[in-house]
Amino acid sequence: MKLLLRSGFQRSVVHDAVTRVNAVMFRRLWRGTNETVLAYSESEALAYRVRQGDVDPADPFVVDPDVTLWQCGGEFLDVAIQLLELPPAEEHSTFEAS
């Protein structure tokens, strides 16, 4: 969790109305993309990357698979590391406004 925070992610607690559980959400806008990790527990997490305009920040649990640039589920530490190791999205510039 500390690595995500040091990498510019913001942490919040969100409620998943479908599964009726709380999750810890780590989210950052980076180089024109929205990167999110939803941690339900140490052993259950979901991470994804979408273009900044292709996600509804009010409902981070629903992401259209047709617009997802990358997605991974599994243990929290594994998916967080995989997300952090991704290269920048090809079509976005380092100098693009966030």
Secondary structure, DSSP 4 states (H G I P E B T S, - for coil): -HHHHHTT-EEEEEEETTTTEEEEEEEEEETTEEEEEEESSSS-EEEEEEEGGGS-TT-TT---TTTEEEEEEE-HHHHHHHHHTPPPPTT--TTS--
